[in-house]
Amino acid sequence: MTWIEVRAEEDGVSVAVEGRLSVPEFGRSVLDAAGALLTWPDIAGQGADATGVPPGTALSDAREGAAASRAAASGAAPFGGPRADLLPDALVESAPEAQTWLWAVYGAGAARAVAACASGRAHALRVAAEPGALARDLHRLATGHWASRWWPASHLDGVPALDADLLGLELAALSHRCQQVWDPDADPAADLVLEHRAGLRPLLDLWHARPGAVSDVLRSVRAAADDAGLDVDGLAGPIDPGGRDGSGPAGWATSTGDAVPRRPGALPQDHALAAGGAAGPPPGARVMGRGTGTNDWCRYPPGFVDASEDAVTWTAFAHGSRRAVLVEAVAGEARPALGVRPVAEVRVGATAPVRVRCERAGDAWTALVDTALPDTAAPSPDVQVVLPGFDPGPQDPGRARRTREGLRALARRRLAAAGGATGTDGAGAGEGFGPAPFLAEIVAAHTEEDF
């Protein structure tokens, strides 16, 4: 049984699934709904309690008592863990607006509890969750938005990047299916179609290879475009009004080729740092030590640095009286705007950190940081790569690392399932698993195969 605590707050009414931990930002997903903000605090389900919380257990005690190891021991399924993880937490700012969808996500009991707390008839209520029809689609949409931002693409780890436009169009299709949740004045589906219109032609091409996997997405994308009054003909090319010529799904004309879109970026085995791209210690320098820094995803925009735990490395050296640390970070898939560069942050012991702006050298970010290093012991500086203005500051290192490891494992499981997937309606994921693979994951998993 999954329990929900509904509580009156100063800024609205909170709805929280009991027994669930929150992880750093890169492990969460957030969506704006009509009258509320929805948050999936642990998209991989690493901290969920699969057994539920006994009645009478305080929410704070349940959260403090839950642990990732207990979730693993409980037999939580991959792809987002137990069924409780389908449900978001919510901060309801306008109960009347949220009533249009609350019952379809949490169940009628939770909807009534929100109304009671919003009206002042109750301060806190605990109700059993009854996930409705929208819960699974919303969870899938939340997982897709997480992947569009925080997918741990890594050449070093062999985790391929996802085609952003192909994923964006599938999120448009899901947003259209979840339109009951959105504010009437908002149309996230149409916005996504416009933003990712470059993926329309590859999506049509993919239909030739996998019509069963793509047809529902195409229909929803077209419906979203039509509802918003978008010129699909102008966005995707010529349209066959009824599909009578057999060139593609009804309402679309497609190219005659059988090309399958490929994910962006080089294949993992094709990747290598550009020879001689990074400046090394000067001739005659004495190497004092080498090591791996911390690759904290929260401290720079997604994609600036390869997501591998080993992507940031350092070499400490001495040259005469000079002491310095050479920092190298494998670059990610993102292409920053001109002039936007991360900085290397080096801290030695309790001293203040020293920051130096990185330079792009081939497939790496590099920086040479002059700093004080002790001669009496092997150096062990704390080395990170950050983007000032984006960086929220250091995270709890143990908690952040565990979350990163869990998300990498999640990505690998999803790609493994995508390798055998035939559709987007659950193929490749068994009962109790989370969202079935996205088209972009299927393409990434089959990059080197012939559809």
Secondary structure, 3 states (H helix, E strand, C coil): CCEEEEEEECCEEEEEECCCCCCCHHHCEEEEECCEEEEECCCCCCCCCCCCCCCCCCHHHHHHHCCHHHHHHCCCCCCCCCHHHHCCEEEECCHHHHCCCHHHHCCHHHHHHHHHHHHCCCCEEEEECCCCHHHHHHHHHHHHHHHHHHCCCECCCCECCCCHHHHHHHHHHHHHHCHHHCCCCCCHHHHHHHHCHHHHHHHHHHHHHCHHHHHHHHHHHHHHHHHCCCCHHHHHCCCCCCCCCCCCCCCCCCCCCCCCCCCCCCCHHHCCCCCCCCCCCCCCCEEEEEEECECCHHHCCCCCECCCCCCEEEEEEEECCEEEEEEEEEECCCCCCCCCCCEEEEECCCCCCEEEECEEECCEEEEEEECCCCCCCCCCCEEEEECCCCCCCCCCHHHHHHHHHHHHHHHHHHHHHHCCCCCCCCCCCCCCCCCCCCHHHHHHHCCCCCC
